Amino acid sequence: MPSLLAWVDHDSEARDRTLRILALFQERESRDELGLGGVRDSFADQLFPGTSTIQTRLRYMLIVPWIYMGLEEERIPASEFAQRADTAERNLIEPLMASDDLAGVFGRTAGRRVKRLPSSVYWAGLGTWGIRTVPYSQDEYHRRIGEVYRARDAAEQKAGERTRRGDDREVTELAGQTWHPRIPGPPEGFPDEIDFALTREEASFLLDRIHFSHPDSLLSHLARNCEPADVEAPWLHPDYAGFSPAQEELLHHARLFSEVMHGASLVYNILLAELRNWADRIDEHRQAFEEWHQGLAHKEVADWDLARLWSLTMDHGHTITARTRAFVESWARMFKDGSLDLADDESARRTIQVRETSLKRARSRFRNQRALDQWGGRSGVGRLLYRWPNVSILLEDLYRGLNEEDGNA
């Protein structure tokens, strides 16, 4: 398989773009060691619906449907459908790796042995954006494709009967529909030739889907109104002043949650480093904790309305348990107190230990020596960014497609 950057000498612009995208991929959010994932994902789904931390490039939102549309056109039976789709996705690795933009290729390292394919990563997002219209899980779709064919045949038969009767009334047939009726077709040469560059038509379709499906989301606002921004977090976006009041409020609470709970993760790492008598890591995490504490907007945290935090994040498709709320509120209260040195306060340290132990039980690093010995020295130390590194890449892909001069990738 070709080297990732073997082609860069002949295309400096593509090289710079790929290096920037690769750098963003390195900013993946940390593992959730303290059970904050429900709150994190509630914020992320409201800000950037249809996205995930394992999506890589925007054109996969079309490549996946193109694969399935081709199989449907061939009328591949249910007994073969899943395997044929799997093979088709793996066959795409080689042409994508032959393109001038390799960042984000599924299978870039593992090749055809890649374990997770784009269809499984993008399936939920395709439904969220209304590109996938069939209401099935991916496995259900594979198993029930025969039903789709039969429903489609029945709809076509009814349409033919109307034509024979001279009934020219416009009728919208949804039976057997699996993909949005206005989805652009695959480019010439697909699937043997394909890259990640969106045509203007494709980008316009995706923009329409984002806005129509989630018009009030920050994702829609950024896609419609803003150029890509090279910033570390969405609340640092240069067009922040143009966000709606609802978007600003959501980002305000998302930022405070990220900043405040980052301290809890740092204390967790201090505790583990102390248990391991790992001097270098103790110093590293204590220094990070001091920098965190000094960098916080203490007045904002003191005024943080936790009741509003929960009203914004509860009942948005993710479980946020009473224990999670109690843990967050306990940690936030200790910080708001202002008199506690949270890195050394016994109550604060105990709060972190009890939380991790209640989540991991027998696998807790505070109880399980083997788990502690396997700890790599850092765990969950990245700040919550709510998928922003991935979203930045998707938005850049969209922007470039919308600004294609001739509409050709």
N, C-alpha and C positions, 0 to 999 in steps of 0.2 A: 504494500500500500504506500502511496507517495507520502513524502514528508509533508507535515502540515503547512510549512512555509516554503516549500520547494519552489513555488511559482512566484514568490514575491518580487524578484528582481525586475520583472517586466510589467508590474502594475503597482506602483507605489501607493496610489489611492486605495486600491483594494487591500494592500498590505496594512496600511494604517487603520482601515476600518476593521479588518479582521483582528489585529492586535488589540484594538479598543474593545471589541466584543469579547475576545478571550479574557481580557482583564475583568470585564464585568462578570464573566462566568466564575471567576475566582471569588466573587463577593457573595456566594451563596449563603443564605442564612444558616445559622448554627442549629445543631440538634436541640430539640426541646427537652431539656433535662428537668425542668421544674413545672411541667404541665401547663404551659401558657399557650399551647397551640390553638385552643378554641377561640381565645380572644384575638390572637394574631390573625387567624384565618377569617374571622368575622370582619375585621377591619379590611383585610386584603380583598375579600370577595366584594365588599361594598365599594372600595376604591377602584379595583381593577378586576371586574367580573370576567370570568372565562379564562383567566390566566392561571398559571401555576409556576412553582419554582423549578420545574423540570422541563418546561417548554423552552425551546431554543430559538427558533426562527419563525417568522410570521407566515411564510409561504407554506409551511406544513399544514396550516389551516385550509389550504386548497389542495395540496398534494394528497393528503389522506382521502378526501372525497373523490378526487380524480381516480385514485386506485379503485375505490369501491364502485364508482360509476362504471368503470371499465368492466369489472367483474359482473355487475348487474346487466350490462349490455350483452355480455356473452351468455347470460342466463346460467351462470355457474350454479349447480345445485347445492343445497345445504350440506350435503355429505362431503363436499370438496371445498366449500366456500372459505372456511377459516384458514385452511392450509394454503389455498391459492393466494389469499390476502397476505398471509405471512411471507410467502415466497416473493410476492410482488414488492413488498416493503423492503425485504433484504436485497432484492435486485436493484433498488434505487441507490444503494450505498455507493456503488462503483461510479455511476454517472455524476453523483453529487461530489464525490471526491475528485473527479476529473475537472470540476469547475474551478473558477478563480476565486471562490469564496467558500472556504472549508469550515469556518467556525460554526459550530452548532450541528454538524452532521451527526445524526444518530448512527452509531457504528464506526465513527471516525477512528477509534482505537481498536475496538474488538472485531471490526469487520462484520461478516455475516453471522458471527457468534454472539452478536449483541443480544442481551437478554430482554431489554424493553424496547418496544417498537413505537414509532411516532403515533400510530393510531390509538394506542392505549393512553398515551400522554395527552393527546388533543381531543379525545372523544367527548369528555365533559364540556370542554370549552366550545366545541362545535355545536353542541346542543344549547349552551348558554347564549351564544351569539345568534342562534336561529339558522345556522348553516345546515346543521343536521336537523331534519324535521321528523324523522322516525323516533318515537318515544322509547326506544328500547336501550338496554345496556348493550355494550359491544357484543358480548356473548349471545345475548338474546337475538340481536340482529343477525349474527351468523347462523344461529339455529333456525330462525324463522324467516329466512330469506325466501323460502318457497311461498309462504303466506303473502309476502310482499309482491311476488310475481303474480300470484292469483288475483290479488286485489287490483293490481295494475291492469291485468287482462280484463277483469270485469268492468273497470272504469272505461277502458278503451271500447269495449263492446257497447256500453251504454251510450258513449259518445257517437259511435257509428249509427246506433239506432236513432238518435236524435237527428243526425244528419239526413238519414233516409226519410224521416218524417218531415223534413224541412224546418225543423225547430232550430232556428239560428240564434236563440237566446244564449248569451254568454254564461257559461256554467264553469265554476272553478272546481275541478276534481282533485281532491286531496288523497283519495284512496291509492295506496301503493307508493305515495311520494316519500322519498327518503332524504332528499337534499333540496335546498332552496331552488326554486325554479329559475332564478336569474343568476345562478352561480356561473362564472365564466368557464368555458371549456379549457381543457389542458392545452398547453402550447404545442406547436408543431414539433415533432420528434419525441414527445413524451411517450413512454417513460425512459427511452434510451438516452435522451438528452434532457437535462434539467438542472437548474441552479436555484438560488434563493432570491434572485432579483424579481420583484413584482412588476408586472406591467401596470400602466396607469388604470386600465380597466379592472384588473384584479384588486389593486389598492382601493379604488373607489368602491368596489363591492364590499370589501372588508370594512371600510370606514362606514358605509351605510349600515352594515349589520351591527357594528358596535353601537352606533348612535341610536338606531331603531330599537335595539334590544335593551339598552341601558342608557337612555338619553341624559340622565342626571348624574351619571358616574364621573369620577375624575378621569377615568380612561377615555371616555367620550370627549370630554372637554379638551384634554391634551391632544387627542387625535385630530380634532377639528380645528383647534385654534393655536396650537403652539408648535414651534420648532423643537427638535430633540435638544435636550439639555444634559450636559455632562456634569451631573451633580450626584452626590452620594446618597441622597434621600429625597423623597418627593416633597417634603416640607421645605427643602432648600431650592426648589424650582424658581427660576428668575421671574416667572409669570404668576407667582403665588397671589399677588394682589388681584389678579383677574379671576381667581377661583370664586365659585359661588359661596355664599355664607354657609350653606350646608356642607360643602366640600371642605371649607376652611375649618369648620368645627370638627368634622371627622378627623382631619389631619392633625388638629390641635391635640385631641385626645390620643390619637395613635402615636404621636411623637412623645407625649408625656409618658404613656404606657411603656414605650420602647426605652426611653431614657431612665425612668425610675426602676424598671425591672431588670435593666442591664446591671445595676448594682447588685441585685440578688444573685445573678449568675456569677459575678466576680467573687462574691463572698463564698459561693459554692466551690469555686475553684481554689480559693485560699484554703478552705477547710480540707479539701482533698490533698492539696500539696503538703499541708501540715501533717496529715495522717501518713503520708508517704515519706516525711522528712526530706522533702525535695527542695533544697534551699533555693536553687535558681528559680524554680517555679513559684515559690513563696514570694520571692522578691518581685518577680514579674507581675504576678497578679495583685500584689499589694500596691505596686506602683500604678498599675492600671486602675485600681480602685481609687487611689488618691486623685488621679487625673479625672476620673469620672465624677467624683464628688466636687472637685473644684469647678468643673465645666458645667454643672447643672444650673438651670435657672431656678434657684431655690424659692423665689417669690411665687413663680408660676406653680411649682409643685405644692407649695403651702396652700395655694388657692384652688388646687385641682378638685373639681367636683366629681367624686367617685360615683355618686348616684347617677350622674349623667353618663359616665363611662359605661355603666351597665345598661342603661336604657338605649345607648347607641349600639351595643354589641350583642345583647341578648336577642334570641329569637330570629337569628339570621342564618339558620341552617347548621350551626355548630354548637356542640354541647359545651356549656360553661357551667360547671357544677358549683354548688354552694361552697364546697371546699376550696375551689379555685378562687372564688370571690373573696372568701375569708383570708386566704393566703395573700392575695394582692393587697387587700385592705390593711392587713396586719403589717406587711412590709412598708406600705405607703405611710401608715400612721407613724411607724418608728422613724421613718425618714423625716416626716413633717415635724416630729418632736424637736429635731434640731440639736438636742443635747447628747444624743447617742453617737458613739463611734461605732458604726454598724459593722465594721470589719472585725471588731474585738468584743462588742457587746454580746454577752452570753444569751440574752433573749433573742437577739437577731440571728445569731449563729444557730441557736436551737430551732428557730422558725424554719430556716433553710434545711436543716438536717431532717426535721420531722416531715417536711413537705416531700423531699426526695425519697425518704424511706416509705412514706405512705403510697407513693406512686410506683416505686420499683420493688418494694417488699423484699423478697429473698434475694433479688438482684441488686439491692441497694449497695452502693460503694461504701456506705457506712457500716454495713453488716457483712458483706461478702468480700472476703480478703482477695479472692481471685479477681473479682470485678475491679477492686481497687488497684491490684497489681497490673491489670490490663489497661488502666487509665493512661492515656497518652500525654497528660500534662496540661491539656486544654480541652474544655468541653463546654459548648454552649456560650462561648465568650463573644460571639458576634452580636451586634445590635439588631433588633428587629427592624427590617426595612420593608416588609409587606410586599415582597416580590419585585421591588423596584428595579434591581439589576436586570431581571428578565424582562420586565415591562419596558425598560429603556431600550432594549434591543428590538423588541417588537415595534415600538413606536418609530425607531429609526428606520427599520425596514419599510414601514408604512409611508413615512415621509419621503423616502427615496422613490418609492413607487409612484406616489402621487405627483412627484415632480419629474417623472420621466418625460423628456421633451417630445418624443414621438410615440409614446405609449408602448414601446417595445423594450423588453428587458434585455 
